[in-house]
Amino acid sequence: MTASRLKVLVCAEIALAIGSVAPILGMPVIVGALQDKWGYTAAYAGYVTSIDLAGLLLGSVATSLMAHRVDWRWYVGGALTLSGGFNLLCTPFHGIAALCCWRFAAGLTSGATYASSLTLLSRNPEPARAFSIMILLQVLANAAVLGLFPVLNEHWGPAGIFAAIAGVLLASVAVVPLLPRRDSTATAGATTAGAPVRRAKLRVPLLPSLCLMAVALFYVTIGSYWAYAERMGIGFGISMQQVHWLLSAGVLLSAAGCLSARAVGHRIGQSRALLLALAMLASTLLIHGLVPTAAMFIVTLAVLQLCWNFIDIFQLGTLAILDPSGRAAALVPAAQGAALAAGPAAAGFVLARGKGYTAVLLLAGVTAALAAVTYAVVYRRCRGESVAVRVS
């Protein structure tokens, strides 16, 4: 494959990875819109989001199982078209039963698209660089979503948001002809460009499994906090307009986290950087749970935005080193989907029992701490197995 053709292919795969996660990026606004415009309680709005993300989980698992047999153009094109259609079907239905059915179907098909993009990206000659670019562009997309979705909600309610998501997915069909037809056209077992990375042959697939478990724990943190971030800020005495501005401004910190990840990884090592970021996030969430003030909300939001994509880059980079075949990376959307489904549901369960947003913060802090402990185990095993886990 020529260098120019490879660049076009990577751009197409990154475009798919961005378009397919629009519902996740706009989760706080969607949850708030369901409450304000369609009269949902905080718990029911969280349940709808969890149903959506449960579909993402199953779509990711299905893709990982069929990755070696599908024609990527037909598979991704069909998933995008169906997901766009299912999002459009969400616009006229306000009842929770019908909405949950269509959100599950939309999540299933968008999850298939997202998993496909990660599977293909993990097999290109420079997966670490591709993932860094992908996450940085997702950060910029997050800023656009958090700026646009509140405007759509003000004029058309959740229906306007779902229609916009459908438009993004259907527009993404334009890049499908650039994808390879079969998995064999990708570069399996790619290695990261740069200095040689020493990889040991692990006796059992324990370390990739532990990493996927840590990904899930981290995304329980993200799901439980992010789904209610808007409501939390309002609950702590900040106006809705100011909360939306803070959510959008936080994207600058996310971009800073992305841009600093490579330099920090070179300096202190990927595993140490990952552990420090998780420890900082867990500590901040737990402190905010004990000190529920507006000022602490701003601090927590800033830390989460700074660490979120910083951690994502190192999670994907670690898996690319531990499993160069890309199979572990293909399961990342499944781990994220399961956790993002569980996170809002767990937070909604806590809120339904009157525990308040402080309990949600403590829940998020504990799961972040557990993710850090899991990665600490991986780090110790990596040293024992002589596996390099530095960013090259």
N, C-alpha and C positions, 0 to 999 in steps of 0.2 A: 504494500500500500504506500502510495506517495505521501510526502509530508503535507502537501496541500489538501489531499483527500482526507488524511487523518485529522487535520484541523477542522475541516468542515464536519466530519463525523462527530468529533468531540463537541463542537458547537451545537449540533442537533441534539445530542444526548443531554447536554446541559439545559437546553431550552425545554426539553420534556421534563427534566427534574424540577424545573422552576414552576412551570404551568400546573403540574399535577399536585403541588402542595399548597395551592392557593387557599383551600379551606382551612388548613392548619395555620397558615400565616394570619388569616383573618379571624381566628377562633374567638378572641376576646370580644370583637365587635359583633360577631354572629350570636354569641351567647347573650350579650346585652340587647341585641335587636329582637330576639325571640321573646325576651321579657317585656321590653318596652312597647313593641308594636303588636305582638300576637298574644300577649297576656300570659306567657309561661312563667311558672315559678323558677327560682334559681336552680332548684334540684332538677326539674324537668328539662330545663335548657341544657344542663350538664349531661343528662341522660341522652338527649338527642345527639349531642356532640360525640358521646361515647359510642353510640350506634354507628355513626359515620366512620369513626376511627376503627371500630371493629371490622367494618367492611374493608378498610385499608389493610388491616392485618391479613384477612383471608385472601385478598387480591395479591398481596406480596408473597404469601406462602404458595399460592397457585403458580405464580410466575417462577419462583425458585424451583419448583418441581418440574416445570415444563421447559426450562430455559434451554435445554439441549435439543429440543424437538420442534420448537415453534419457528415459523417464518416471522421474523421481527416486524416486518412492515405490515403484514396482515394483523398480527396480534396487537401491536401498539395502535395502529389505525382504528381497529375495531373497538379497543378499550376507550380511546379518546372520544370516539363518536358516541358510544353508549353512555359514557360519563357525562358528556355535554347534554344528551337527551334527558338523562335522569335528573340532572340539576334543573333543567327547565321544568320538569314535571313537579319539582318541589314548589314552584311559584304559586300555584293556585290552591295548594292544600295547607290548611292551617291546623287541622287536627293532629294530635300527637301520633296516633297509630299510623295514619297514611304518611305523615312526614318522616317517621322513623323508617318505614319501608323504603321510601325513595332515597333517603340519606344513606341507608345501608348499601343500596345498589350503586349509588354514586361513589361511595367510598371504596367499594369493591373494585370498580373499574378504574378509578384514579389510582388506587393502590397498585394495580397491575402495571399501570404506566410508570409510576415512580420506581417500582422494583426493576422494571425493564431498563430504565435509564441508569440506575446504579449498577446493574449487572454488566451492562455494556461499558460504562465508564471504568469499572474496576479491571477491565481486560485491555485497556489501551496501554501503550508503553510507559506513560507517566501518570499513573493513577493519583498519586499524592497531589501533583500540580492540578490535575483536572478537578479533584474534589475541592481543593482550595478555591479555585475559580468558581465552581458551582455554588459553594456556600456563600462566597462574597456576593454573587449575583442574587442569591436568595435573600440576602440581607437587604439589598436595594429593592427587590420586589416586595419585601416586607414593609418597607417605608411607603411604597406606592399603595399597597393594600390598606394599610392603616390610615392613609390619607383619603383614599377613595371610598372605602366601604362605609364610613360614617355618613358621607354625603349621600350615597345611594340609599342608606337606611332612612335618612331624614325625609327623602322624597318618595321612596317606594317600599320602605320596610325590608324585611328579610327577602322578599321576592326579588327585589332589585339586586341584592347581593348574590343570590343564587343564579340569577340570569347573567350577571357579570362573570361568575365562575364558569358558567356554561360557555360563554363567549370566548374566554381564554382557552378552554380545553379544545373547543372546535377549531379555533385559529391555529392551535398547535399541530393539527393534522397536516399543515403545510410542510413540516419538516420530516414527516414520515418517509417520503421517497429517498431521503438521504441516509436512512438507516441500512445496515446490512440485512440481507435476507435470512441468513443462517448464522448460528453461533460460531461456526467454524471460520467465518470471515474475520472474527475478532482475534485479537492477540491473546491467547490464553496464557496464563502463567506469567503475565507481564511483570517486569521489575521496575522499580523506581529509578529514574535517571539520577546521575550523580555518583557519589562515592559508592563502592560496592557495599552491599548490606549482607552481613553474615546471617544465614538462616539455618537453624537446626531442624532436623527431621523429628518432629515430636512423636512420641510413642502413641499418644492418644490425642484426640481433638479436644482436649480439656481447655486449653487456653482460649481458642476462638469461642467456645461455648461460654466460658466465664465472661469474656468481653461482651458477648451478646446479652448476657444477663445484666451486666453493668449498664449497657445501652438502655435496656428496658427500665432499670431502676432510675436512671437519669431522666428518662422521658416520662416516668410517673411524676417526678418532680415538675417537669415542664408542663405536663398536661394539667395537673392539679392547680398549679399557680396561674398559668397563662390563660386558662379558660375563664378564670374569675378576676383577672388583673384589672379590667375596667371597673367591675363592681366593687372590688376591694378598695381601689383608689377613692371612689365615691363614698364608700362606707367609712373611710378614714378622714372624710371632710374635704376632699378635693373636688372641684367642680368637674362635670363631665367633659367640658371643653378642655380644661387643663389636663385631665387624664389622657385624652386623645393626643394632645400635644406632646405629653411626656412619652407616650407609647411610640409616637413617630420619631421624636428626637432621640430616643434610645437606640435607634438604628445606627446612629453615628458611632455609638459605643460598640455595637455589633461589628461594624466595619473595622473599627480599630482592633477588635479582638481577632478578626480574620487576618488583617495585615500584620499583626505582631506575632501570630502563631509560629510562622516559619523561623523567625529570628529567635524567639524564645526556645523553640525546640532544638535549634542548633546549639544554643548556649548551655542549657541545663538538661537536655534530653527530653524526649517525648513523654515518657512515663512520669517523670517528676513534674513536668508542666501540667499534665493531666490531673495528677493527684492534688497539686496545689490549687488548681482552679476549682475542682470539686469541693475541696475542704473550705475554700473561701465562700463558695456559694452556700454550702450547707450551714456554715456558721452564721452567715448573714440572715438566712431564712429563719433559723432558730431564734436568733436575737430579735428579729422583727416580730415573731410570734409572742415573745415575752414583752416586747415594747411596741405595742400596736399604735403608732403615731403616723401622721402624714409625712413627717420628715423621714422616718424610717422606711415608709413605703417608697419614697423617691430613691433612697439609698439602695434598697433591695432591688428595685426595678433596674437601676443602673448596673448593679453587680450581675444580675441575671443576663441582661443584654450583652454585657462585656464577655461573660463566660460562656454563654450558650453556644455560639458558633465556634469559639475557640476550642471548646471541648469536643464539638462535633468533628472538627478537622483531625484531632488527635485520635478520636475513636476510630474513624475510618482509616487513618494512616496505620494504626496499630493492627487492625484486622487485615489490611493489605500486606503487611509484613508477615503476620502469623499464618495467613492463608493466601498465597499468591494466586491461587486458582480463581479467586473471586467469589467462591461459593458463600463464604461467611459474609462478605459485603452484600451479596444478594439477599441475605436474610435480615439485614439491618432494618428495612422498612417494616418487616414483620414484627421485629422487636419493638420498633417505635410505635407501630400501629396498636399492638397489644397494650403497651404502656400508656399511650395517649388515649386509648379507650378506657383503661382502668383509672387513670388520673382524674379526669373530670367526674367520673362516676363516684369515685371514692370521696372527692371533695363535695359533690352533691349530697352524698349519704351523710357526711358530717354536718353539712349545713341544714339538711332536713331535720336533724335531731337537735337543732338549736345551739350547736357548739360555736358558731360564728367563724369569721375569717381567720382568727388567731389559730384555731385548730387546723385550718387548711394550711397555714404557713408552717406549723409544726410538722404536719404530715409531709409537706414538700421537703423540709429540712432533713427529716429522718431518712427519707429515701435517697436524697443526695449523699448523705453520709454513708449509707449502705453501698452506694455505687463506688464511693471512694475506697471503702474497705475491700470491695471486690477487685478493683484495679490494683490495690496494694498486693493482693494475693497473686494476681497475674504478673506484676512486676517482680516479685520474689521468684516465681517460677521461671520467668524469662531469664533472670540472671543465672538460675541453676541450669537452664537448658542452653545457655549461651546464645540467646536470640537477641539480635540488635533491635532496639525499639526507639531509635533516635530518628528524627526527621532528617532525611538526606538532602 
